[in-house]
């Protein structure tokens, strides 16, 4: 499969028209960046990101893993979450940003990338096996989705995504929606 600007636009529009979570994601992208960047957010805002990471799969994600992440995240206090997010947003590079967030209980690289996306949607793209596999199948990434996702693997993924947003003159939200939709067709 070849990724082109027209494919990205069409699949992003398809996502917008068909994805059950599109409206709530759009709403959160409208309010969370300012809240996360200013530190003026509540625990439930942060918890929503953790839940979104797994629940966007609409029941296709292993329930035990989803619950383990959500339960573990509940062990973090709000000040630790604020500090980790502020440190991540101030980090010099994406791998460091992800590492700052994975210090929180219940936050792995996937969840960290979601936090970064909802905090700075112009700069970050959430990662998961679905999105990675689309990029690999299109020849943008050369290796399969890692068994153990690392901050440096996220940095490689993000670099690939940024090159596509530049090439297709689109934003990260559009690219994410297209990758998600293309990945759904492959499952």
C-alpha positions in Angstrom: 0.0 0.0 0.0 1.3 3.5 -0.9 0.5 6.4 1.4 -0.4 9.5 -0.6 -1.9 12.8 0.3 -5.2 11.8 -1.2 -5.3 8.5 0.7 -4.5 10.3 4.0 -7.2 12.9 3.4 -9.8 10.3 2.3 -9.1 7.9 5.3 -9.1 10.8 7.8 -12.5 11.9 6.5 -13.7 8.4 6.7 -12.6 8.2 10.3 -14.4 11.5 11.0 -17.6 10.3 9.5 -17.5 6.8 11.0 -15.5 6.5 14.2 -17.7 6.5 17.3 -15.1 8.4 19.4 -14.4 11.1 16.9 -16.6 13.8 18.5 -15.2 13.2 22.0 -11.6 13.1 20.7 -12.2 16.4 18.9 -13.6 18.0 22.0 -10.7 16.8 24.1 -8.2 18.1 21.6 -10.0 21.4 21.9 -9.6 21.6 25.7 -6.8 19.4 26.9 -3.8 21.1 25.3 -4.3 24.4 27.1 -5.2 22.6 30.3 -2.2 20.3 30.2 0.3 23.0 29.1 -0.9 25.4 31.8 -1.1 22.6 34.5 -4.8 23.6 35.1 -6.3 20.2 34.8 -7.9 17.7 37.1 -7.2 14.1 37.7 -10.2 13.0 35.6 -8.7 14.8 32.6 -5.5 12.8 32.9 -7.4 9.6 33.6 -9.4 10.1 30.4 -6.2 9.9 28.3 -5.2 6.6 29.9 -8.7 5.2 29.3 -8.8 6.5 25.7 -5.5 4.8 24.9 -7.1 1.4 25.4 -10.8 2.0 24.9 -10.4 3.4 21.4 -10.0 -0.2 20.4 -13.7 -0.6 21.3 -13.5 -3.9 23.2 -10.8 -5.4 21.0 -8.1 -4.8 23.5 -7.4 -7.4 26.3 -9.5 -6.3 29.2 -7.0 -7.4 31.9 -4.2 -5.3 30.4 -6.5 -2.3 30.0 -7.7 -2.6 33.7 -4.1 -3.0 34.9 -3.0 0.2 33.3 -6.1 2.1 34.5 -5.8 0.7 38.1 -2.1 1.4 38.3 -2.6 5.0 37.0 -5.0 5.5 40.0 -1.9 5.2 42.3 -0.5 8.5 41.0 -1.3 11.7 42.8 -2.2 14.8 40.9 1.1 16.6 41.7 3.1 13.7 40.3 1.0 13.8 37.1 1.4 17.5 36.7 5.2 17.4 37.3 5.7 14.5 34.8 3.6 16.2 32.1 5.3 19.5 32.6 8.7 17.8 32.5 7.7 15.9 29.3 6.5 19.0 27.6 9.8 20.8 28.4 12.0 17.8 27.3 14.5 18.3 24.5 13.5 15.3 22.4 10.5 12.9 22.0 12.3 9.9 23.7 13.0 12.0 26.8 9.5 13.3 26.8 8.1 9.8 26.7 10.5 8.7 29.4 9.4 11.4 31.8 5.8 10.2 31.5 6.6 6.5 31.8 7.8 7.2 35.3 4.2 7.4 36.3 2.4 4.2 37.4 0.3 2.7 34.6 1.9 4.8 31.9 3.8 2.9 29.2 5.1 4.3 25.9 1.6 4.0 24.3 0.0 6.0 27.1 2.8 8.5 27.2 2.4 9.2 23.5 -1.3 9.7 24.0 -0.6 12.2 26.8 1.8 14.1 24.5 -0.7 14.0 21.7 -3.5 15.5 23.8 -1.0 18.0 25.4 0.7 19.1 22.1 -1.3 17.8 19.2 0.7 19.8 16.6 3.9 18.0 17.7 3.0 14.4 18.7 1.1 11.4 17.3 -0.1 8.5 19.5 1.5 5.2 18.9 0.1 1.7 18.8 0.6 -1.5 16.8 -2.2 -0.5 14.4 -0.6 2.8 13.4 3.0 1.3 13.3 1.9 -1.6 11.1 0.4 0.8 8.5 3.6 2.7 8.3 5.6 -0.5 8.0 3.4 -1.9 5.3 3.7 1.4 3.4 7.5 1.1 3.6 7.8 4.2 5.9 9.1 2.1 8.9 11.4 -0.8 8.2 10.8 -3.1 11.1 7.8 -4.8 12.7 6.1 -3.3 15.8 8.5 -4.1 18.7 7.6 -6.6 21.3 8.8 -4.1 23.9 8.1 -0.6 22.8 10.8 1.9 23.9 11.0 5.6 24.0 13.6 5.5 21.2 11.2 3.4 19.1 8.6 6.1 19.7 11.1 8.7 18.5 11.6 6.8 15.3 7.9 6.4 14.8 7.3 10.1 15.4 10.1 11.1 13.0 8.3 9.0 10.3 5.0 10.6 11.1 6.5 14.1 11.0 8.0 13.4 7.6 4.6 12.4 6.3 2.8 15.5 7.8 5.4 17.6 6.0 5.1 15.7 2.7 1.3 15.7 2.7 1.0 19.2 4.2 -1.4 17.9 6.9 -1.6 18.1 10.7 -0.9 15.2 13.1 -4.6 14.8 13.9 -5.3 14.2 10.3 -2.4 11.7 9.9 -3.4 9.9 13.1 -7.0 9.5 11.9 -5.8 8.2 8.5 -3.4 5.7 10.1 -6.1 4.4 12.5 -8.6 4.0 9.7 -6.1 2.2 7.4 -5.1 -0.1 10.3 -8.7 -1.0 11.0 -9.1 -2.1 7.4 -6.0 -4.4 7.8 -7.2 -6.1 11.0 
